[in-house]
Amino acid sequence: MSDRPDLKQALGRLLGPAAPEIGCDACFEQLDRYVELELAGQDADATLPGLRPHLDGCPACREEHESLRALVGGEQAL
Ligand SMILES: [Zn+2]
């Protein structure tokens, strides 16, 4: 998924300097926790800053976030 550092760098330049953003690897590592906090009604963005800006700028991780939310949310609803 993240074996294209050149492409990621090019994209980063394209998007310009924004909020300090984490990479896909770090995003993926923290996504479980982020979704748990979200579903618990806690401030996930305060606990894991950088994740939301990354999700906003990365369709792949956003999709992963959506499906994880559906998965975890579905489990909790059962
Ligand atoms: Zn990503």
N, CA, C, O and the ligand as a Tripos MOL2 file, in Angstrom:
@<TRIPOS>MOLECULE
protein
  313   311    79     0     0
PROTEIN
NO_CHARGES

@<TRIPOS>ATOM
      1 N           0.8550   -1.2040    0.0000 N.3       1 MET1
      2 CA          0.0000    0.0000    0.0000 C.3       1 MET1
      3 C           0.8830    1.2440    0.0000 C.2       1 MET1
      4 O           0.5730    2.2280   -0.6710 O.2       1 MET1
      5 N           1.9780    1.2000    0.7500 N.am      2 SER2
      6 CA          2.8080    2.3930    0.8590 C.3       2 SER2
      7 C           4.1850    2.1280    0.2670 C.2       2 SER2
      8 O           5.1980    2.5720    0.8080 O.2       2 SER2
      9 N           4.2160    1.4060   -0.8390 N.am      3 ASP3
     10 CA          5.4900    1.0890   -1.4670 C.3       3 ASP3
     11 C           5.8220    2.0720   -2.5840 C.2       3 ASP3
     12 O           6.6620    1.7970   -3.4410 O.2       3 ASP3
     13 N           5.1530    3.2160   -2.5600 N.am      4 ARG4
     14 CA          5.4100    4.2340   -3.5660 C.3       4 ARG4
     15 C           5.7630    5.5530   -2.8950 C.2       4 ARG4
     16 O           5.0160    6.5270   -2.9970 O.2       4 ARG4
     17 N           6.9120    5.5850   -2.2010 N.am      5 PRO5
     18 CA          7.2950    6.8040   -1.4800 C.3       5 PRO5
     19 C           7.4110    8.0040   -2.4110 C.2       5 PRO5
     20 O           7.1050    9.1310   -2.0210 O.2       5 PRO5
     21 N           7.8520    7.7610   -3.6370 N.am      6 ASP6
     22 CA          7.9890    8.8700   -4.5780 C.3       6 ASP6
     23 C           6.6440    9.5010   -4.8550 C.2       6 ASP6
     24 O           6.4900   10.7220   -4.8650 O.2       6 ASP6
     25 N           5.6710    8.6290   -5.0800 N.am      7 LEU7
     26 CA          4.3340    9.1160   -5.3780 C.3       7 LEU7
     27 C           3.7680    9.8800   -4.1860 C.2       7 LEU7
     28 O           3.1270   10.9200   -4.3340 O.2       7 LEU7
     29 N           4.0270    9.3290   -2.9950 N.am      8 LYS8
     30 CA          3.5100    9.9870   -1.7950 C.3       8 LYS8
     31 C           4.1490   11.3640   -1.6340 C.2       8 LYS8
     32 O           3.4840   12.3310   -1.2600 O.2       8 LYS8
     33 N           5.4460   11.4370   -1.9210 N.am      9 GLN9
     34 CA          6.1290   12.7230   -1.8180 C.3       9 GLN9
     35 C           5.5540   13.7030   -2.8210 C.2       9 GLN9
     36 O           5.3160   14.8680   -2.5000 O.2       9 GLN9
     37 N           5.3310   13.2270   -4.0370 N.am     10 ALA10
     38 CA          4.7920   14.0930   -5.0850 C.3      10 ALA10
     39 C           3.4080   14.5920   -4.6770 C.2      10 ALA10
     40 O           3.0730   15.7610   -4.8710 O.2      10 ALA10
     41 N           2.6180   13.6960   -4.1170 N.am     11 LEU11
     42 CA          1.2770   14.0850   -3.6770 C.3      11 LEU11
     43 C           1.3650   15.1190   -2.5650 C.2      11 LEU11
     44 O           0.5960   16.0790   -2.5240 O.2      11 LEU11
     45 N           2.3140   14.9040   -1.6670 N.am     12 GLY12
     46 CA          2.4830   15.8340   -0.5550 C.3      12 GLY12
     47 C           2.8140   17.2220   -1.0640 C.2      12 GLY12
     48 O           2.3140   18.2240   -0.5540 O.2      12 GLY12
     49 N           3.6580   17.2650   -2.0720 N.am     13 ARG13
     50 CA          4.0050   18.5740   -2.6350 C.3      13 ARG13
     51 C           2.7920   19.1960   -3.3160 C.2      13 ARG13
     52 O           2.5680   20.4040   -3.2510 O.2      13 ARG13
     53 N           2.0300   18.3470   -3.9600 N.am     14 LEU14
     54 CA          0.8580   18.8150   -4.6880 C.3      14 LEU14
     55 C          -0.1430   19.4480   -3.7250 C.2      14 LEU14
     56 O          -0.7170   20.5000   -4.0050 O.2      14 LEU14
     57 N          -0.3380   18.7850   -2.5860 N.am     15 LEU15
     58 CA         -1.3370   19.2540   -1.6330 C.3      15 LEU15
     59 C          -0.8270   20.4540   -0.8420 C.2      15 LEU15
     60 O          -1.6080   21.1950   -0.2450 O.2      15 LEU15
     61 N           0.4880   20.6350   -0.8450 N.am     16 GLY16
     62 CA          1.0470   21.7870   -0.1720 C.3      16 GLY16
     63 C           1.1260   21.5860    1.3180 C.2      16 GLY16
     64 O           0.5960   20.6130    1.8550 O.2      16 GLY16
     65 N           1.7960   22.5160    1.9910 N.am     17 PRO17
     66 CA          1.9330   22.4070    3.4390 C.3      17 PRO17
     67 C           0.5930   22.6330    4.1170 C.2      17 PRO17
     68 O          -0.0630   23.6540    3.9070 O.2      17 PRO17
     69 N           0.2020   21.6760    4.9230 N.am     18 ALA18
     70 CA         -1.0590   21.8010    5.6490 C.3      18 ALA18
     71 C          -0.7840   21.4570    7.1020 C.2      18 ALA18
     72 O           0.3390   21.6230    7.5780 O.2      18 ALA18
     73 N          -1.7750   20.9910    7.7960 N.am     19 ALA19
     74 CA         -1.5530   20.5300    9.1550 C.3      19 ALA19
     75 C          -0.5860   19.3650    9.1210 C.2      19 ALA19
     76 O          -0.5760   18.5950    8.1600 O.2      19 ALA19
     77 N           0.2190   19.2250   10.1470 N.am     20 PRO20
     78 CA          1.1380   18.0870   10.1970 C.3      20 PRO20
     79 C           0.3610   16.7970   10.0170 C.2      20 PRO20
     80 O          -0.5790   16.4970   10.7530 O.2      20 PRO20
     81 N           0.7790   16.0550    9.0280 N.am     21 GLU21
     82 CA         -0.0260   14.8940    8.6710 C.3      21 GLU21
     83 C           0.7700   13.6150    8.8540 C.2      21 GLU21
     84 O           1.9670   13.5650    8.5730 O.2      21 GLU21
     85 N           0.0970   12.5990    9.3220 N.am     22 ILE22
     86 CA          0.7680   11.3180    9.4800 C.3      22 ILE22
     87 C           0.7300   10.5650    8.1620 C.2      22 ILE22
     88 O          -0.0200   10.9340    7.2580 O.2      22 ILE22
     89 N           1.5120    9.5350    8.0480 N.am     23 GLY23
     90 CA          1.5360    8.7370    6.8330 C.3      23 GLY23
     91 C           0.5260    7.6060    6.9070 C.2      23 GLY23
     92 O          -0.1210    7.3900    7.9320 O.2      23 GLY23
     93 N           0.4060    6.8850    5.7930 N.am     24 CYS24
     94 CA         -0.5660    5.7960    5.7130 C.3      24 CYS24
     95 C          -0.2630    4.7100    6.7440 C.2      24 CYS24
     96 O          -1.1820    4.1500    7.3410 O.2      24 CYS24
     97 N           1.0020    4.4120    6.9530 N.am     25 ASP25
     98 CA          1.3560    3.3630    7.9020 C.3      25 ASP25
     99 C           0.8950    3.7250    9.3010 C.2      25 ASP25
    100 O           0.2420    2.9290    9.9760 O.2      25 ASP25
    101 N           1.2390    4.9350    9.7350 N.am     26 ALA26
    102 CA          0.8480    5.3790   11.0670 C.3      26 ALA26
    103 C          -0.6700    5.4830   11.1700 C.2      26 ALA26
    104 O          -1.2670    5.1590   12.1970 O.2      26 ALA26
    105 N          -1.2710    5.9390   10.0930 N.am     27 CYS27
    106 CA         -2.7270    6.0510   10.0650 C.3      27 CYS27
    107 C          -3.3550    4.6870   10.2920 C.2      27 CYS27
    108 O          -4.2590    4.5270   11.1120 O.2      27 CYS27
    109 N          -2.8630    3.7200    9.5550 N.am     28 PHE28
    110 CA         -3.4090    2.3660    9.6360 C.3      28 PHE28
    111 C          -3.2480    1.8060   11.0400 C.2      28 PHE28
    112 O          -4.1430    1.1400   11.5600 O.2      28 PHE28
    113 N          -2.0830    2.0830   11.6570 N.am     29 GLU29
    114 CA         -1.8150    1.5780   13.0030 C.3      29 GLU29
    115 C          -2.7870    2.1550   14.0260 C.2      29 GLU29
    116 O          -3.1840    1.4780   14.9750 O.2      29 GLU29
    117 N          -3.1620    3.4100   13.8190 N.am     30 GLN30
    118 CA         -3.9690    4.0930   14.8300 C.3      30 GLN30
    119 C          -5.4620    4.0670   14.5260 C.2      30 GLN30
    120 O          -6.2840    4.5300   15.3170 O.2      30 GLN30
    121 N          -5.7920    3.5170   13.3670 N.am     31 LEU31
    122 CA         -7.1750    3.6100   12.9200 C.3      31 LEU31
    123 C          -8.1390    2.8610   13.8490 C.2      31 LEU31
    124 O          -9.2410    3.3370   14.1200 O.2      31 LEU31
    125 N          -7.7180    1.6930   14.3300 N.am     32 ASP32
    126 CA         -8.5560    0.9350   15.2560 C.3      32 ASP32
    127 C          -8.9530    1.7920   16.4520 C.2      32 ASP32
    128 O         -10.1210    1.9120   16.8210 O.2      32 ASP32
    129 N          -7.9120    2.3790   17.0350 N.am     33 ARG33
    130 CA         -8.0900    3.1840   18.2370 C.3      33 ARG33
    131 C          -8.9860    4.3750   17.9340 C.2      33 ARG33
    132 O          -9.8830    4.7110   18.7060 O.2      33 ARG33
    133 N          -8.7280    5.0010   16.8070 N.am     34 TYR34
    134 CA         -9.4850    6.1880   16.4100 C.3      34 TYR34
    135 C         -10.9720    5.8550   16.3030 C.2      34 TYR34
    136 O         -11.8200    6.5840   16.8180 O.2      34 TYR34
    137 N         -11.2730    4.7610   15.6390 N.am     35 VAL35
    138 CA        -12.6660    4.3590   15.4500 C.3      35 VAL35
    139 C         -13.3040    4.0220   16.7920 C.2      35 VAL35
    140 O         -14.4600    4.3660   17.0400 O.2      35 VAL35
    141 N         -12.5490    3.3490   17.6570 N.am     36 GLU36
    142 CA        -13.0780    3.0200   18.9810 C.3      36 GLU36
    143 C         -13.4500    4.2830   19.7430 C.2      36 GLU36
    144 O         -14.5220    4.3700   20.3420 O.2      36 GLU36
    145 N         -12.5490    5.2600   19.7110 N.am     37 LEU37
    146 CA        -12.8110    6.5200   20.4090 C.3      37 LEU37
    147 C         -14.0260    7.2190   19.8080 C.2      37 LEU37
    148 O         -14.8830    7.7300   20.5280 O.2      37 LEU37
    149 N         -14.0840    7.2330   18.4880 N.am     38 GLU38
    150 CA        -15.2150    7.8650   17.8060 C.3      38 GLU38
    151 C         -16.5290    7.2440   18.2340 C.2      38 GLU38
    152 O         -17.4780    7.9430   18.5890 O.2      38 GLU38
    153 N         -16.5700    5.9240   18.1970 N.am     39 LEU39
    154 CA        -17.8090    5.2190   18.5040 C.3      39 LEU39
    155 C         -18.1420    5.3240   19.9850 C.2      39 LEU39
    156 O         -19.3000    5.1740   20.3750 O.2      39 LEU39
    157 N         -17.1230    5.5830   20.8150 N.am     40 ALA40
    158 CA        -17.3580    5.7540   22.2470 C.3      40 ALA40
    159 C         -17.7980    7.1790   22.5570 C.2      40 ALA40
    160 O         -18.0850    7.5190   23.7050 O.2      40 ALA40
    161 N         -17.8490    8.0130   21.5080 N.am     41 GLY41
    162 CA        -18.2770    9.3880   21.7020 C.3      41 GLY41
    163 C         -17.1920   10.2670   22.2800 C.2      41 GLY41
    164 O         -17.4710   11.3490   22.7970 O.2      41 GLY41
    165 N         -15.9330    9.8020   22.1940 N.am     42 GLN42
    166 CA        -14.8340   10.6040   22.7220 C.3      42 GLN42
    167 C         -14.1790   11.4110   21.6100 C.2      42 GLN42
    168 O         -14.4430   11.2040   20.4260 O.2      42 GLN42
    169 N         -13.3260   12.3290   22.0210 N.am     43 ASP43
    170 CA        -12.6990   13.2220   21.0570 C.3      43 ASP43
    171 C         -11.4860   12.5440   20.4190 C.2      43 ASP43
    172 O         -10.3480   12.7110   20.8580 O.2      43 ASP43
    173 N         -11.7690   11.7860   19.3820 N.am     44 ALA44
    174 CA        -10.7100   11.0180   18.7290 C.3      44 ALA44
    175 C          -9.6560   11.9320   18.1190 C.2      44 ALA44
    176 O          -8.4760   11.5820   18.0760 O.2      44 ALA44
    177 N         -10.0760   13.0960   17.6510 N.am     45 ASP45
    178 CA         -9.1340   14.0040   16.9980 C.3      45 ASP45
    179 C          -8.1510   14.6140   17.9940 C.2      45 ASP45
    180 O          -7.0080   14.9140   17.6500 O.2      45 ASP45
    181 N          -8.6120   14.7950   19.2390 N.am     46 ALA46
    182 CA         -7.7220   15.3390   20.2620 C.3      46 ALA46
    183 C          -6.7260   14.2790   20.7140 C.2      46 ALA46
    184 O          -5.5730   14.5850   21.0180 O.2      46 ALA46
    185 N          -7.1800   13.0380   20.7530 N.am     47 THR47
    186 CA         -6.3110   11.9480   21.1970 C.3      47 THR47
    187 C          -5.3200   11.5570   20.1200 C.2      47 THR47
    188 O          -4.1580   11.2730   20.4100 O.2      47 THR47
    189 N          -5.7770   11.5430   18.8800 N.am     48 LEU48
    190 CA         -4.9240   11.1330   17.7720 C.3      48 LEU48
    191 C          -4.8990   12.2230   16.7010 C.2      48 LEU48
    192 O          -5.4510   12.0440   15.6160 O.2      48 LEU48
    193 N          -4.2590   13.3520   17.0100 N.am     49 PRO49
    194 CA         -4.2240   14.4380   16.0320 C.3      49 PRO49
    195 C          -3.4390   14.0060   14.7980 C.2      49 PRO49
    196 O          -2.4640   13.2610   14.9050 O.2      49 PRO49
    197 N          -3.8600   14.4670   13.6500 N.am     50 GLY50
    198 CA         -3.1640   14.0990   12.4290 C.3      50 GLY50
    199 C          -3.9120   13.0400   11.6420 C.2      50 GLY50
    200 O          -3.7310   12.9010   10.4320 O.2      50 GLY50
    201 N          -4.7530   12.2970   12.3430 N.am     51 LEU51
    202 CA         -5.4560   11.2320   11.6350 C.3      51 LEU51
    203 C          -6.5550   11.7890   10.7370 C.2      51 LEU51
    204 O          -6.7080   11.3800    9.5870 O.2      51 LEU51
    205 N          -7.3110   12.7250   11.2840 N.am     52 ARG52
    206 CA         -8.4040   13.2870   10.4920 C.3      52 ARG52
    207 C          -7.8840   14.0000    9.2380 C.2      52 ARG52
    208 O          -8.4080   13.7770    8.1460 O.2      52 ARG52
    209 N          -6.8610   14.8560    9.3770 N.am     53 PRO53
    210 CA         -6.3320   15.4830    8.1580 C.3      53 PRO53
    211 C          -5.8540   14.4550    7.1480 C.2      53 PRO53
    212 O          -5.9980   14.6490    5.9410 O.2      53 PRO53
    213 N          -5.2920   13.3750    7.6340 N.am     54 HIS54
    214 CA         -4.8460   12.3450    6.7000 C.3      54 HIS54
    215 C          -6.0320   11.6900    6.0130 C.2      54 HIS54
    216 O          -6.0060   11.4520    4.8050 O.2      54 HIS54
    217 N          -7.0680   11.4010    6.7800 N.am     55 LEU55
    218 CA         -8.2550   10.7780    6.1900 C.3      55 LEU55
    219 C          -8.8750   11.6920    5.1500 C.2      55 LEU55
    220 O          -9.3570   11.2310    4.1160 O.2      55 LEU55
    221 N          -8.8590   12.9870    5.4260 N.am     56 ASP56
    222 CA         -9.4310   13.9410    4.4810 C.3      56 ASP56
    223 C          -8.6550   13.9590    3.1710 C.2      56 ASP56
    224 O          -9.2200   14.2010    2.1050 O.2      56 ASP56
    225 N          -7.3460   13.6990    3.2640 N.am     57 GLY57
    226 CA         -6.5240   13.8090    2.0680 C.3      57 GLY57
    227 C          -6.1860   12.4830    1.4280 C.2      57 GLY57
    228 O          -5.5450   12.4530    0.3770 O.2      57 GLY57
    229 N          -6.6010   11.3830    2.0370 N.am     58 CYS58
    230 CA         -6.2040   10.0660    1.5350 C.3      58 CYS58
    231 C          -7.4240    9.1710    1.3350 C.2      58 CYS58
    232 O          -7.9380    8.6070    2.3010 O.2      58 CYS58
    233 N          -7.8890    9.0350    0.1090 N.am     59 PRO59
    234 CA         -9.0920    8.2410   -0.1750 C.3      59 PRO59
    235 C          -8.9650    6.7990    0.2970 C.2      59 PRO59
    236 O          -9.9400    6.2040    0.7560 O.2      59 PRO59
    237 N          -7.7640    6.2350    0.1850 N.am     60 ALA60
    238 CA         -7.5800    4.8230    0.5760 C.3      60 ALA60
    239 C          -7.8440    4.6450    2.0640 C.2      60 ALA60
    240 O          -8.5690    3.7380    2.4730 O.2      60 ALA60
    241 N          -7.2470    5.5250    2.8740 N.am     61 CYS61
    242 CA         -7.4250    5.4130    4.3140 C.3      61 CYS61
    243 C          -8.8390    5.8150    4.7220 C.2      61 CYS61
    244 O          -9.3840    5.2920    5.6940 O.2      61 CYS61
    245 N          -9.4180    6.7290    3.9870 N.am     62 ARG62
    246 CA        -10.7880    7.1380    4.3010 C.3      62 ARG62
    247 C         -11.7320    5.9520    4.1090 C.2      62 ARG62
    248 O         -12.6400    5.7140    4.9050 O.2      62 ARG62
    249 N         -11.4910    5.2350    3.0470 N.am     63 GLU63
    250 CA        -12.3090    4.0550    2.7750 C.3      63 GLU63
    251 C         -12.1230    3.0150    3.8690 C.2      63 GLU63
    252 O         -13.0800    2.3940    4.3320 O.2      63 GLU63
    253 N         -10.8540    2.8370    4.2760 N.am     64 GLU64
    254 CA        -10.5430    1.8930    5.3460 C.3      64 GLU64
    255 C         -11.2530    2.3140    6.6350 C.2      64 GLU64
    256 O         -11.7880    1.4830    7.3700 O.2      64 GLU64
    257 N         -11.2430    3.6000    6.8830 N.am     65 HIS65
    258 CA        -11.8960    4.1460    8.0770 C.3      65 HIS65
    259 C         -13.3950    3.8720    8.0460 C.2      65 HIS65
    260 O         -13.9850    3.4650    9.0470 O.2      65 HIS65
    261 N         -13.9980    4.0980    6.8910 N.am     66 GLU66
    262 CA        -15.4340    3.8750    6.7400 C.3      66 GLU66
    263 C         -15.7910    2.4190    7.0280 C.2      66 GLU66
    264 O         -16.7350    2.1360    7.7660 O.2      66 GLU66
    265 N         -15.0280    1.5000    6.4390 N.am     67 SER67
    266 CA        -15.3790    0.0880    6.5890 C.3      67 SER67
    267 C         -15.1020   -0.3840    8.0100 C.2      67 SER67
    268 O         -15.8180   -1.2310    8.5440 O.2      67 SER67
    269 N         -14.0540    0.1720    8.6170 N.am     68 LEU68
    270 CA        -13.7500   -0.2000   10.0000 C.3      68 LEU68
    271 C         -14.8520    0.2930   10.9290 C.2      68 LEU68
    272 O         -15.2610   -0.4040   11.8580 O.2      68 LEU68
    273 N         -15.3110    1.4750   10.6690 N.am     69 ARG69
    274 CA        -16.4170    2.0410   11.4570 C.3      69 ARG69
    275 C         -17.6540    1.1800   11.3380 C.2      69 ARG69
    276 O         -18.3220    0.8810   12.3280 O.2      69 ARG69
    277 N         -17.9470    0.7880   10.1140 N.am     70 ALA70
    278 CA        -19.1310   -0.0580    9.8770 C.3      70 ALA70
    279 C         -18.9620   -1.3800   10.6050 C.2      70 ALA70
    280 O         -19.9020   -1.9010   11.2060 O.2      70 ALA70
    281 N         -17.7510   -1.9110   10.5420 N.am     71 LEU71
    282 CA        -17.4700   -3.2130   11.1620 C.3      71 LEU71
    283 C         -17.5970   -3.1290   12.6770 C.2      71 LEU71
    284 O         -18.3430   -3.8910   13.2910 O.2      71 LEU71
    285 N         -16.8580   -2.1900   13.2740 N.am     72 VAL72
    286 CA        -16.8460   -2.0650   14.7280 C.3      72 VAL72
    287 C         -18.2150   -1.6170   15.2290 C.2      72 VAL72
    288 O         -18.7130   -2.1240   16.2350 O.2      72 VAL72
    289 N         -18.8150   -0.6700   14.5270 N.am     73 GLY73
    290 CA        -20.1380   -0.1940   14.9150 C.3      73 GLY73
    291 C         -21.1610   -1.3200   14.8500 C.2      73 GLY73
    292 O         -22.0350   -1.4270   15.7100 O.2      73 GLY73
    293 N         -21.0480   -2.1500   13.8330 N.am     74 GLY74
    294 CA        -21.9690   -3.2690   13.6820 C.3      74 GLY74
    295 C         -21.8190   -4.2690   14.8150 C.2      74 GLY74
    296 O         -22.8020   -4.8010   15.3310 O.2      74 GLY74
    297 N         -20.5630   -4.5150   15.1930 N.am     75 GLU75
    298 CA        -20.3190   -5.4500   16.2860 C.3      75 GLU75
    299 C         -20.9120   -4.9360   17.5860 C.2      75 GLU75
    300 O         -21.5020   -5.6860   18.3630 O.2      75 GLU75
    301 N         -20.7400   -3.6290   17.8030 N.am     76 GLN76
    302 CA        -21.2400   -3.0610   19.0570 C.3      76 GLN76
    303 C         -22.7540   -3.0840   19.1060 C.2      76 GLN76
    304 O         -23.3430   -3.1900   20.1820 O.2      76 GLN76
    305 N         -23.3940   -2.9850   17.9310 N.am     77 ALA77
    306 CA        -24.8570   -2.9430   17.8930 C.3      77 ALA77
    307 C         -25.4510   -4.3090   18.1580 C.2      77 ALA77
    308 O         -26.6300   -4.4160   18.4960 O.2      77 ALA77
    309 N         -24.6690   -5.3380   18.0140 N.am     78 LEU78
    310 CA        -25.2110   -6.6850   18.1950 C.3      78 LEU78
    311 C         -25.4250   -7.0160   19.6650 C.2      78 LEU78
    312 O         -25.8770   -8.1130   19.9910 O.2      78 LEU78
    313 ZN         -3.4370    7.0700    3.8260 Zn       79 ZN79
@<TRIPOS>BOND
     1     1     2 1
     2     2     3 1
     3     3     4 2
     4     3     5 am
     5     5     6 1
     6     6     7 1
     7     7     8 2
     8     7     9 am
     9     9    10 1
    10    10    11 1
    11    11    12 2
    12    11    13 am
    13    13    14 1
    14    14    15 1
    15    15    16 2
    16    15    17 am
    17    17    18 1
    18    18    19 1
    19    19    20 2
    20    19    21 am
    21    21    22 1
    22    22    23 1
    23    23    24 2
    24    23    25 am
    25    25    26 1
    26    26    27 1
    27    27    28 2
    28    27    29 am
    29    29    30 1
    30    30    31 1
    31    31    32 2
    32    31    33 am
    33    33    34 1
    34    34    35 1
    35    35    36 2
    36    35    37 am
    37    37    38 1
    38    38    39 1
    39    39    40 2
    40    39    41 am
    41    41    42 1
    42    42    43 1
    43    43    44 2
    44    43    45 am
    45    45    46 1
    46    46    47 1
    47    47    48 2
    48    47    49 am
    49    49    50 1
    50    50    51 1
    51    51    52 2
    52    51    53 am
    53    53    54 1
    54    54    55 1
    55    55    56 2
    56    55    57 am
    57    57    58 1
    58    58    59 1
    59    59    60 2
    60    59    61 am
    61    61    62 1
    62    62    63 1
    63    63    64 2
    64    63    65 am
    65    65    66 1
    66    66    67 1
    67    67    68 2
    68    67    69 am
    69    69    70 1
    70    70    71 1
    71    71    72 2
    72    71    73 am
    73    73    74 1
    74    74    75 1
    75    75    76 2
    76    75    77 am
    77    77    78 1
    78    78    79 1
    79    79    80 2
    80    79    81 am
    81    81    82 1
    82    82    83 1
    83    83    84 2
    84    83    85 am
    85    85    86 1
    86    86    87 1
    87    87    88 2
    88    87    89 am
    89    89    90 1
    90    90    91 1
    91    91    92 2
    92    91    93 am
    93    93    94 1
    94    94    95 1
    95    95    96 2
    96    95    97 am
    97    97    98 1
    98    98    99 1
    99    99   100 2
   100    99   101 am
   101   101   102 1
   102   102   103 1
   103   103   104 2
   104   103   105 am
   105   105   106 1
   106   106   107 1
   107   107   108 2
   108   107   109 am
   109   109   110 1
   110   110   111 1
   111   111   112 2
   112   111   113 am
   113   113   114 1
   114   114   115 1
   115   115   116 2
   116   115   117 am
   117   117   118 1
   118   118   119 1
   119   119   120 2
   120   119   121 am
   121   121   122 1
   122   122   123 1
   123   123   124 2
   124   123   125 am
   125   125   126 1
   126   126   127 1
   127   127   128 2
   128   127   129 am
   129   129   130 1
   130   130   131 1
   131   131   132 2
   132   131   133 am
   133   133   134 1
   134   134   135 1
   135   135   136 2
   136   135   137 am
   137   137   138 1
   138   138   139 1
   139   139   140 2
   140   139   141 am
   141   141   142 1
   142   142   143 1
   143   143   144 2
   144   143   145 am
   145   145   146 1
   146   146   147 1
   147   147   148 2
   148   147   149 am
   149   149   150 1
   150   150   151 1
   151   151   152 2
   152   151   153 am
   153   153   154 1
   154   154   155 1
   155   155   156 2
   156   155   157 am
   157   157   158 1
   158   158   159 1
   159   159   160 2
   160   159   161 am
   161   161   162 1
   162   162   163 1
   163   163   164 2
   164   163   165 am
   165   165   166 1
   166   166   167 1
   167   167   168 2
   168   167   169 am
   169   169   170 1
   170   170   171 1
   171   171   172 2
   172   171   173 am
   173   173   174 1
   174   174   175 1
   175   175   176 2
   176   175   177 am
   177   177   178 1
   178   178   179 1
   179   179   180 2
   180   179   181 am
   181   181   182 1
   182   182   183 1
   183   183   184 2
   184   183   185 am
   185   185   186 1
   186   186   187 1
   187   187   188 2
   188   187   189 am
   189   189   190 1
   190   190   191 1
   191   191   192 2
   192   191   193 am
   193   193   194 1
   194   194   195 1
   195   195   196 2
   196   195   197 am
   197   197   198 1
   198   198   199 1
   199   199   200 2
   200   199   201 am
   201   201   202 1
   202   202   203 1
   203   203   204 2
   204   203   205 am
   205   205   206 1
   206   206   207 1
   207   207   208 2
   208   207   209 am
   209   209   210 1
   210   210   211 1
   211   211   212 2
   212   211   213 am
   213   213   214 1
   214   214   215 1
   215   215   216 2
   216   215   217 am
   217   217   218 1
   218   218   219 1
   219   219   220 2
   220   219   221 am
   221   221   222 1
   222   222   223 1
   223   223   224 2
   224   223   225 am
   225   225   226 1
   226   226   227 1
   227   227   228 2
   228   227   229 am
   229   229   230 1
   230   230   231 1
   231   231   232 2
   232   231   233 am
   233   233   234 1
   234   234   235 1
   235   235   236 2
   236   235   237 am
   237   237   238 1
   238   238   239 1
   239   239   240 2
   240   239   241 am
   241   241   242 1
   242   242   243 1
   243   243   244 2
   244   243   245 am
   245   245   246 1
   246   246   247 1
   247   247   248 2
   248   247   249 am
   249   249   250 1
   250   250   251 1
   251   251   252 2
   252   251   253 am
   253   253   254 1
   254   254   255 1
   255   255   256 2
   256   255   257 am
   257   257   258 1
   258   258   259 1
   259   259   260 2
   260   259   261 am
   261   261   262 1
   262   262   263 1
   263   263   264 2
   264   263   265 am
   265   265   266 1
   266   266   267 1
   267   267   268 2
   268   267   269 am
   269   269   270 1
   270   270   271 1
   271   271   272 2
   272   271   273 am
   273   273   274 1
   274   274   275 1
   275   275   276 2
   276   275   277 am
   277   277   278 1
   278   278   279 1
   279   279   280 2
   280   279   281 am
   281   281   282 1
   282   282   283 1
   283   283   284 2
   284   283   285 am
   285   285   286 1
   286   286   287 1
   287   287   288 2
   288   287   289 am
   289   289   290 1
   290   290   291 1
   291   291   292 2
   292   291   293 am
   293   293   294 1
   294   294   295 1
   295   295   296 2
   296   295   297 am
   297   297   298 1
   298   298   299 1
   299   299   300 2
   300   299   301 am
   301   301   302 1
   302   302   303 1
   303   303   304 2
   304   303   305 am
   305   305   306 1
   306   306   307 1
   307   307   308 2
   308   307   309 am
   309   309   310 1
   310   310   311 1
   311   311   312 2
@<TRIPOS>SUBSTRUCTURE
     1 MET1         2 RESIDUE 1 A MET
     2 SER2         6 RESIDUE 1 A SER
     3 ASP3        10 RESIDUE 1 A ASP
     4 ARG4        14 RESIDUE 1 A ARG
     5 PRO5        18 RESIDUE 1 A PRO
     6 ASP6        22 RESIDUE 1 A ASP
     7 LEU7        26 RESIDUE 1 A LEU
     8 LYS8        30 RESIDUE 1 A LYS
     9 GLN9        34 RESIDUE 1 A GLN
    10 ALA10       38 RESIDUE 1 A ALA
    11 LEU11       42 RESIDUE 1 A LEU
    12 GLY12       46 RESIDUE 1 A GLY
    13 ARG13       50 RESIDUE 1 A ARG
    14 LEU14       54 RESIDUE 1 A LEU
    15 LEU15       58 RESIDUE 1 A LEU
    16 GLY16       62 RESIDUE 1 A GLY
    17 PRO17       66 RESIDUE 1 A PRO
    18 ALA18       70 RESIDUE 1 A ALA
    19 ALA19       74 RESIDUE 1 A ALA
    20 PRO20       78 RESIDUE 1 A PRO
    21 GLU21       82 RESIDUE 1 A GLU
    22 ILE22       86 RESIDUE 1 A ILE
    23 GLY23       90 RESIDUE 1 A GLY
    24 CYS24       94 RESIDUE 1 A CYS
    25 ASP25       98 RESIDUE 1 A ASP
    26 ALA26      102 RESIDUE 1 A ALA
    27 CYS27      106 RESIDUE 1 A CYS
    28 PHE28      110 RESIDUE 1 A PHE
    29 GLU29      114 RESIDUE 1 A GLU
    30 GLN30      118 RESIDUE 1 A GLN
    31 LEU31      122 RESIDUE 1 A LEU
    32 ASP32      126 RESIDUE 1 A ASP
    33 ARG33      130 RESIDUE 1 A ARG
    34 TYR34      134 RESIDUE 1 A TYR
    35 VAL35      138 RESIDUE 1 A VAL
    36 GLU36      142 RESIDUE 1 A GLU
    37 LEU37      146 RESIDUE 1 A LEU
    38 GLU38      150 RESIDUE 1 A GLU
    39 LEU39      154 RESIDUE 1 A LEU
    40 ALA40      158 RESIDUE 1 A ALA
    41 GLY41      162 RESIDUE 1 A GLY
    42 GLN42      166 RESIDUE 1 A GLN
    43 ASP43      170 RESIDUE 1 A ASP
    44 ALA44      174 RESIDUE 1 A ALA
    45 ASP45      178 RESIDUE 1 A ASP
    46 ALA46      182 RESIDUE 1 A ALA
    47 THR47      186 RESIDUE 1 A THR
    48 LEU48      190 RESIDUE 1 A LEU
    49 PRO49      194 RESIDUE 1 A PRO
    50 GLY50      198 RESIDUE 1 A GLY
    51 LEU51      202 RESIDUE 1 A LEU
    52 ARG52      206 RESIDUE 1 A ARG
    53 PRO53      210 RESIDUE 1 A PRO
    54 HIS54      214 RESIDUE 1 A HIS
    55 LEU55      218 RESIDUE 1 A LEU
    56 ASP56      222 RESIDUE 1 A ASP
    57 GLY57      226 RESIDUE 1 A GLY
    58 CYS58      230 RESIDUE 1 A CYS
    59 PRO59      234 RESIDUE 1 A PRO
    60 ALA60      238 RESIDUE 1 A ALA
    61 CYS61      242 RESIDUE 1 A CYS
    62 ARG62      246 RESIDUE 1 A ARG
    63 GLU63      250 RESIDUE 1 A GLU
    64 GLU64      254 RESIDUE 1 A GLU
    65 HIS65      258 RESIDUE 1 A HIS
    66 GLU66      262 RESIDUE 1 A GLU
    67 SER67      266 RESIDUE 1 A SER
    68 LEU68      270 RESIDUE 1 A LEU
    69 ARG69      274 RESIDUE 1 A ARG
    70 ALA70      278 RESIDUE 1 A ALA
    71 LEU71      282 RESIDUE 1 A LEU
    72 VAL72      286 RESIDUE 1 A VAL
    73 GLY73      290 RESIDUE 1 A GLY
    74 GLY74      294 RESIDUE 1 A GLY
    75 GLU75      298 RESIDUE 1 A GLU
    76 GLN76      302 RESIDUE 1 A GLN
    77 ALA77      306 RESIDUE 1 A ALA
    78 LEU78      310 RESIDUE 1 A LEU
    79 ZN79       313 GROUP 0 **** ****
